[in-house]
Amino acid sequence: MSTLTLGSFDVGRIKTAEDRKAYLRQYHKGGIEDLTEKMVFNDDDLKKNREFTELTGNEVTQLQEFLFHKGFMPRGVIDGVFDYVTQAAVRLFQEYVRSVEGLKIDVDGIVGSGTMKHMERWGADAEKVSDWKKWSSDNPTPEYTQWLALLNKAKSYYKVNSNPILDQVKQFGKDSAGGKETDTRKVDDWDFDPKQVHLIGIRRGQNLGSSARESDDLFVLLIKGMVFKFWGSTDPSQAMAYNAKNKKGRFDEAFLVEGQHKYKFGWHNSVYRALKPYGKGVLVFRDRNDDNALTEADLEVGLDPEPNHTINIHWSGIGKTNFSAGCQVIAGQSYINHKDEGVDCASFAAYGDGQLGNGKFTKAAYNVLADLIVSYSEPGIDCIYYTLGREKSLDIDANFGKKYITNAFLKFKPKLQ
C-alpha cells in the first residue's frame, strides 16, 4: 500500500486541470485562492504545498471508508480524494490511538506503515469503533448537557438584566442609516442549538495591565454531544499589536466584545487553518488609554465604530507566548479530552511557526480542535458560534463556579519550561 498524503487520489477520480481547480475552490477562500490556480493543497504543519497525486488503485476510498465506519469522519464524503477533511480525520485517528489507547504513533495526518498497522489492528475487529462515534447531539455526554444548560441560563439572565457591554452591542448601528450588520449577535439572537458547533471562551484578568499577556484563559469546544477543553488567551498582547522599535502597528489593541459571535472556517494570514468572522465582522473595544487592559474607562468610550474583520481564532504556538494582536489564540501544549482527562502534547508541539516544516513538530492540541470541527460538524453546518464570557459568569450554574478554571488548569496545563 502506498503512503497516503494530502492530495493523493484514486485512479481516474480527477481527470482534468479544471476538475482539480473545481475541487479546490470549496476550500481555498479568504486569501488562498492562488492555491486553487496552482492546483495544490496547503499542508500547513509541513509548510508545504501538495500536488494532486494519482494512485493506481482505490486506497484513498478504502481509507475514507475505514475512517467513516470507525467514527472519525462522519461528515466526510467518500470520493477517493485525500482532502482536508480526510487529513483531519486521519489525525484524529492517530491522536485517538496515541492519547486514548496510549500507543506510539505519529500524529501527522500521513498514512504510512505505522498508521497502516494500527488501521489493520482496528480493522481486524469489526466491532471496534471510536468512543467519539457513540456520542451525538441527540445522545450527548452529561458534561455537554451541563454546558448547554449554562449557556441557556446566561441567555435568560442577560435578556432581563442590564450589562454595559451587551447593552452597547444591542444599540450598535442604530444611529446609522439602515443600521450596521455584524457577526456579533445581540442577546435575543444567541443560538445554542445542539446541532451547531459551539466554542466558549472564558476571559480572566482582562482588567489587569500587561503589555505581554499570558495564555491563561480557557476555551471549551462543544461538538457532537462531546466536550473538549483547550487553553490560550482571549486578550491581546500589545507587544504583538505594536512594534515599538519600528513604531508600526497600533498601541490601542483590540479586545473582542463579550457575547456571541458567528465564525466560519478559513485561513489565518493565508498560512494555516483558523476560524474567521463569518462575513460582516465582529465588534471590539480598544485600549484607549494605553494601560494594556480592558477597563471601565474603555467601555465608557464605547465600541469601535466599524466591525472588525481581522479578529480570528487561531493557534498560539505551544502556549509560552501569546501571539495575539486581538485574535483569540489557542495553545498547542495540552488539552482535556472527552473523558475529562488531561492530554499532554508537549513532545511534538511547536513553540512557534519557526519550528514547523520538518515533520517533528505540529500545532498539536490546536490541530485537535480544528480537526474536530472539520470532521464532526453536522452536514449543512457552515459556521461556528463563539461565545465569549468572563470567569464570574460560571457562578450562574452550581455545576461550575468561579474556581472551575483553576481546577481545570491543575488537570491539564503543566508549566512550560
Secondary structure, DSSP 8 states (H G I E B T S, - for coil): ---B-TTEE-TTS--SHHHHHHHHHTT--SS-HHHHHHTEEEEGGGTEEEE-EE-SSSHHHHHHHHHHHTTS-SS---SSB--HHHHHHHHHHHHHHHHTS------SS-B-HHHHHHHHHHHT-TT---HHHH--SSS--HHHHHHHHHHHHHHHHHHHS--HHHHHHHHTTTTSTT----SEE-GGG----TTSEEEEEEE--TTS--SS----EEEEEEETTEEEEEEEESS--HHHHEETTTTEE-SS-EEE-SEEEEEEEEEETTTEEEEEE-SS-B-EEE-TTSSSS--HHHHHH-S-SS-BS---EEE-TTSSS---SSSEEE-SSEEE-TTS-EEE-GGGB-SSGGGTTSSS-B-THHHHHHHHHHHHS-TT---EEEEEEEGGGGGGSTTT-TTHHHHHHHHH-----
